[in-house]
Amino acid sequence: MPQEIETVMTKRQSIREFDPKVKISRDEMTAMLKMAITAPSACNLQAWKFIVVDTPAGKEKLRHYFMPFNFPQVDTSAAVVLFFGNKLAYKKYRKLWQGMYKAKKVTKEAMEAALNTFMPLYEHASEAMLKTDATIDTSLAAMQFMLIAQAHGYDTNAIAGYDASKAAESVGLDPEQFVPVMAVAIGKSAKAPVAMRTSRYDIGESVDYQ
Amino acid sequence: MPQEIETVMTKRQSIREFDPKVKISRDEMTAMLKMAITAPSACNLQAWKFIVVDTPAGKEKLRHYFMPFNFPQVDTSAAVVLFFGNKLAYKKYRKLWQGMYKAKKVTKEAMEAALNTFMPLYEHASEAMLKTDATIDTSLAAMQFMLIAQAHGYDTNAIAGYDASKAAESVGLDPEQFVPVMAVAIGKSAKAPVAMRTSRYDIGESVDYQ
């Protein structure tokens, strides 16, 4: 098992030029996103929202606030998936946890901890905390999405280079509620895979044991 | 390939009680973290830092700022890995990109875009942007880590329930530079796996096509 998942992880690399003939059906895209949301989230709030831009009109809008450096991915990908965090996800939590308890998916203790201990923290949380939590949840789902895409034979490029202040409004979301986290371009690489992988610092620079 | 990665993703569930006899060698832990940092990061800044707490003394410190609800994971796990974002990761970027270019791992265009276009954005960035970017990078690595752990036969629990204001200082990091993102407890479940998975909202609630 380690072998197989490591193959997917090490094969994934950021691709900036896709074969424009490759399209991805909305059924397959939805299936990949459905698998992506097996990711964990704080208190299972699932504070994420995905906008899949796979039409010429949708992509044209992206060109208004993406950096020109990222136009090749916008123009040649099968889709650009915009990952937003939902700062108000906690408003749905009560029904979710009660449903999970009824379905015997969580213990009473876990439900009560969520409803009585953690959820008041969200209800009284600062904007900054709601934004951070939604950003983390959404990043976890985005990472799973990139790996699933790789396993489906696609390539991806995670994109941070756009004007975040324009992202939500551009796709009709309330910018007060939805915070842009990243965009992921997906398609098939226009070129055969090359061994041109970016470097990582030695792991020793990033790890301490205590 | 989709089958195998989907198995890892769907098998992963948050485990709160581990077999306290199970230990993980630092060699294996480092290998798992090394695989985790194949995750992408904005401009390849790799704005992450991992503190692996696998000693009784280290765990005792966690009890000072973790919520009691999470003490079972702290006490029974083989380790708690603290994931921090590094807000000053950009200070190392120049050497990294020049090294990648020399090693023919990136094109000159990509290096120049990083050094001349994107990096000044970091050098003049607000605290909030540096924190957000480091939080996203680190979340991506954390998600890969949880999947790798699963593939290695371990279980995990991503933990947000602790006093974030105390995390960096408690492990000797500068709280101005390092922002806590999450903790991941890792070990082997004390009980046989149960079909007690948390629910997800219907994927249709989270996806729009445009």
Chai-1 contact restraints between the chains, C-beta under 6 A:
chainA,res_idxA,chainB,res_idxB,connection_type,confidence,min_distance_angstrom,max_distance_angstrom,comment,restraint_id
A,M1,B,A151,contact,1.0,0.0,6.0,A-B,restraint_1
A,P2,B,A151,contact,1.0,0.0,6.0,A-B,restraint_2
A,P2,B,H152,contact,1.0,0.0,6.0,A-B,restraint_3
A,E4,B,E4,contact,1.0,0.0,6.0,A-B,restraint_4
A,I5,B,I5,contact,1.0,0.0,6.0,A-B,restraint_5
A,I5,B,V8,contact,1.0,0.0,6.0,A-B,restraint_6
A,I5,B,L147,contact,1.0,0.0,6.0,A-B,restraint_7
A,I5,B,A151,contact,1.0,0.0,6.0,A-B,restraint_8
A,E6,B,M35,contact,1.0,0.0,6.0,A-B,restraint_9
A,V8,B,I5,contact,1.0,0.0,6.0,A-B,restraint_10
A,M9,B,T38,contact,1.0,0.0,6.0,A-B,restraint_11
A,T10,B,T38,contact,1.0,0.0,6.0,A-B,restraint_12
A,S14,B,P40,contact,1.0,0.0,6.0,A-B,restraint_13
A,R26,B,Y209,contact,1.0,0.0,6.0,A-B,restraint_14
A,T30,B,I203,contact,1.0,0.0,6.0,A-B,restraint_15
A,L33,B,I203,contact,1.0,0.0,6.0,A-B,restraint_16
A,L33,B,V207,contact,1.0,0.0,6.0,A-B,restraint_17
A,K34,B,I203,contact,1.0,0.0,6.0,A-B,restraint_18
A,M35,B,E6,contact,1.0,0.0,6.0,A-B,restraint_19
A,I37,B,R200,contact,1.0,0.0,6.0,A-B,restraint_20
A,T38,B,M9,contact,1.0,0.0,6.0,A-B,restraint_21
A,T38,B,T10,contact,1.0,0.0,6.0,A-B,restraint_22
A,P40,B,S14,contact,1.0,0.0,6.0,A-B,restraint_23
A,P40,B,A158,contact,1.0,0.0,6.0,A-B,restraint_24
A,A42,B,A160,contact,1.0,0.0,6.0,A-B,restraint_25
A,N44,B,T198,contact,1.0,0.0,6.0,A-B,restraint_26
A,Q46,B,Y201,contact,1.0,0.0,6.0,A-B,restraint_27
A,K49,B,S206,contact,1.0,0.0,6.0,A-B,restraint_28
A,F50,B,S206,contact,1.0,0.0,6.0,A-B,restraint_29
A,F50,B,V207,contact,1.0,0.0,6.0,A-B,restraint_30
A,I51,B,D208,contact,1.0,0.0,6.0,A-B,restraint_31
A,I51,B,Q210,contact,1.0,0.0,6.0,A-B,restraint_32
A,V52,B,Y209,contact,1.0,0.0,6.0,A-B,restraint_33
A,V53,B,Q210,contact,1.0,0.0,6.0,A-B,restraint_34
A,G58,B,Q210,contact,1.0,0.0,6.0,A-B,restraint_35
A,F69,B,A113,contact,1.0,0.0,6.0,A-B,restraint_36
A,M100,B,S199,contact,1.0,0.0,6.0,A-B,restraint_37
A,K105,B,M196,contact,1.0,0.0,6.0,A-B,restraint_38
A,K105,B,S199,contact,1.0,0.0,6.0,A-B,restraint_39
A,A113,B,F69,contact,1.0,0.0,6.0,A-B,restraint_40
A,T135,B,T135,contact,1.0,0.0,6.0,A-B,restraint_41
A,I136,B,S139,contact,1.0,0.0,6.0,A-B,restraint_42
A,S139,B,I136,contact,1.0,0.0,6.0,A-B,restraint_43
A,S139,B,S139,contact,1.0,0.0,6.0,A-B,restraint_44
A,S139,B,L140,contact,1.0,0.0,6.0,A-B,restraint_45
A,L140,B,S139,contact,1.0,0.0,6.0,A-B,restraint_46
A,L140,B,M143,contact,1.0,0.0,6.0,A-B,restraint_47
A,M143,B,L140,contact,1.0,0.0,6.0,A-B,restraint_48
A,M143,B,M143,contact,1.0,0.0,6.0,A-B,restraint_49
A,A151,B,M1,contact,1.0,0.0,6.0,A-B,restraint_50
A,A151,B,P2,contact,1.0,0.0,6.0,A-B,restraint_51
A,A151,B,I5,contact,1.0,0.0,6.0,A-B,restraint_52
A,H152,B,P2,contact,1.0,0.0,6.0,A-B,restraint_53
A,A158,B,P40,contact,1.0,0.0,6.0,A-B,restraint_54
A,A160,B,A42,contact,1.0,0.0,6.0,A-B,restraint_55
A,V171,B,Q210,contact,1.0,0.0,6.0,A-B,restraint_56
A,M196,B,K105,contact,1.0,0.0,6.0,A-B,restraint_57
A,T198,B,N44,contact,1.0,0.0,6.0,A-B,restraint_58
A,S199,B,M100,contact,1.0,0.0,6.0,A-B,restraint_59
A,S199,B,K105,contact,1.0,0.0,6.0,A-B,restraint_60
A,R200,B,I37,contact,1.0,0.0,6.0,A-B,restraint_61
A,Y201,B,Q46,contact,1.0,0.0,6.0,A-B,restraint_62
A,I203,B,T30,contact,1.0,0.0,6.0,A-B,restraint_63
A,I203,B,L33,contact,1.0,0.0,6.0,A-B,restraint_64
A,I203,B,K34,contact,1.0,0.0,6.0,A-B,restraint_65
A,S206,B,K49,contact,1.0,0.0,6.0,A-B,restraint_66
A,S206,B,F50,contact,1.0,0.0,6.0,A-B,restraint_67
A,V207,B,L33,contact,1.0,0.0,6.0,A-B,restraint_68
A,V207,B,F50,contact,1.0,0.0,6.0,A-B,restraint_69
A,D208,B,I51,contact,1.0,0.0,6.0,A-B,restraint_70
A,Y209,B,R26,contact,1.0,0.0,6.0,A-B,restraint_71
A,Y209,B,V52,contact,1.0,0.0,6.0,A-B,restraint_72
A,Q210,B,I51,contact,1.0,0.0,6.0,A-B,restraint_73
A,Q210,B,V53,contact,1.0,0.0,6.0,A-B,restraint_74
A,Q210,B,G58,contact,1.0,0.0,6.0,A-B,restraint_75
A,Q210,B,V171,contact,1.0,0.0,6.0,A-B,restraint_76
